[in-house]
Amino acid sequence: MTEFLQQLINGLSLGAIYALLALGYTMVYGVLRFINFAHADVFMVGSFAGYYLGRLVPGGTLWGGLAVLAAAMIACALLGVLIERLAYRPLRGGPTLNVLITAIGVSLLLQYSGQIIFGATPRTFPQLFPVAQFHLGRVGISSNQIVVIVVAPLLIAGLQLVVFKTRMGMAMRAVSLNLKAAQLVGVNINTVISFTFALGSALAAAGGILYSMNYPSIDPLMGVMPGLKAFTAAILGGIGSLPGAALGGLILGGAETFVGGSQFSTYKDAIAFGILIVILLLRPAGLLGRWTAEKI
Amino acid sequence: MSFPRVLAPVLLALGALWMSGCAPKTTDSSTLRIGEFASLTGKEAAFGQSSHKGTLLAIEELNAAGGVLGKKIELLSEDNQSKPGESATIAKKLIARDKVVALLGEVASSRSLEAAPVAQAAKIPMVSPASTNPKVTETGDYIFRVCFIDPFQGTALAKFAQSHLKARRVAVLTSVSSAYSVGLSKYFHEQFLQDGGVIVADQKYSESDKDFNAQLTAIRAAAPEAIFVPGYYTEVALIARQARALGLTVPLFGGDGWEAPELLTIGGDAVEGCFYSTHYSPDTPTEAVQTFVKKFRAKFSGETPDAMAALGYDSALVLADAIRRAGSLDPAKIRDALATTHGFEGVTGRTDIDAHRNASKPAVILEVKNGKFAFVESVAP
């Protein structure tokens, strides 16, 4: 029982990070109908922003940690807007495949310029927030895990509020429904799309910092695996659906942890991706996704 | 339409010009070329950097003393970024394009195993400074190493666990994607079980994993007296941190893959009281080691050489010694001379190349104590 609870906590804290990252994929897909493969590398940049900014504030303090988190989120929001402006906007209106391939290009660009700028050697991520270790009987949980488990749902709830309760959110949903029609009724789609990228990239930065707090060794290729997992989570939950992305992240994190702790630990990634295949066979649009005919 | 037609001859001419500019220089008869491939950047950069520095120091000394066979040694170093798939390409380039007479490299066994078949096929001798997996030299008769092999290291660690750590119930956490880790784990298992020990949990991970909580929680449930982690320092440091966070206080121990300052910077307090086996300790009071430490510190701004640096140094010297004895730059003659290396005194001890092209050398066991590596004991081969 102790082991089960411990694995549940491990799975939750891993899943929460996947969920944060999956939201970025799903949001861009919802609005623009393409997978932004560079998202995982914005996550990496967020983590490096935290690494460099973390030196400017006293380590292990709450306000310092929050300041770094906020600054990294703003930096990555700007990066996201910049990527959209320079790489994706010139291709708007063309076939989706072109943007998709460009996204892979941007992803590689960030990874390899990261290796030049930051160096390919792993760095130790600083201790941003005060750390403590709590024990309930034999079940241990670290303050970093608590931060992840608390911050991730808060950010997801905040996102849900933005999308469903604000004018900008309404515009986002309008663009998602039909880009041309939204333009016709006076929605400034450039602003909406920039905003979507800013929001998604800020969440990626938050994910990067939370991830690095738990696994404090960062390098320019660190986004690849979590990115793939989060992308899987987004598909699993139903791409385009925000609660679906969160659910997908939790399922994937949980599956990986429970398999990783069993005697089949060698197959943990295989089983996590196997679940994806099974779910897509049963529900091709993902768990919470709505099936719609693709307009080509 | 006619534009490409006009351009094509120009491009061809430019291409030819570029090709001639880049063509391999004809071997300058006053130098002899040795190729080195190492993980100078990336996940295991500490290994490549250390062995590279050791090699540089050795080459500098050899050249200061007049070189080998009256020729200066030219070391051509290439970085494989610690990535799988790069080493074979680099080995091909060094052999085909740069016409090196011999290769030095790598520390990680998986990457030596990539380059070894290339060197063997081209019949260019390759000396690995620190790859301990037996398969490396089994590739063929042109592949050598100047360090001990994992059957010895695994056995030594299994005995150490029972004699020194008094641990009969041990958990093992192996990296399935590293030839080094799988091999060391296997030899540890054999000896430990034979001595009456019990492996209470046998967990696996893959390289570049960062979350080990799942495996460690399962290990915790099995209540081991020690945890054997035959991996590389990047993962080991994270494993130690996550183990401590889960309340696992038993010692962790492993092999020479732990040898890097990053173990301490990433691991911090979590690796305190952990043990690993390696090839040498800079605290060894022999004159050879102390002179080497002094020279190394003088050249690399006070840095203390670790085992990979010492092996990098020895590998270059063993190779130079063989070239000298061969009396020729013919790779086949260098190979024959390497195979008869006997009684070569280096900083990591005496090197005798056996019939399987391995060196049998003592291992030392170090402990992380107050944020430093402290000597515990030496294990004779």
Interface residues (C-beta under 8 A of the other chain):
Chain A: T2 E3 Q6 Q7 N10 G11 L14 Q115 G119 A120 T121 P122 T124 Q133 H135 R138 G140 S142 N214 Y215 P216 S217 D219 M222 M225 E256 T257 F258 V259 G260 G261 S262 Q263 S265 T266 K268 D269
Chain B: T41 G42 K43 A45 Q81 S82 V176 D202 Q203 K204 Y205 S206 S208 K210 D211 N213 A214 Q215 T217 A218 R220 A221 T234 A237 L238 R241 A245 L246 G247 E262 T265 I266
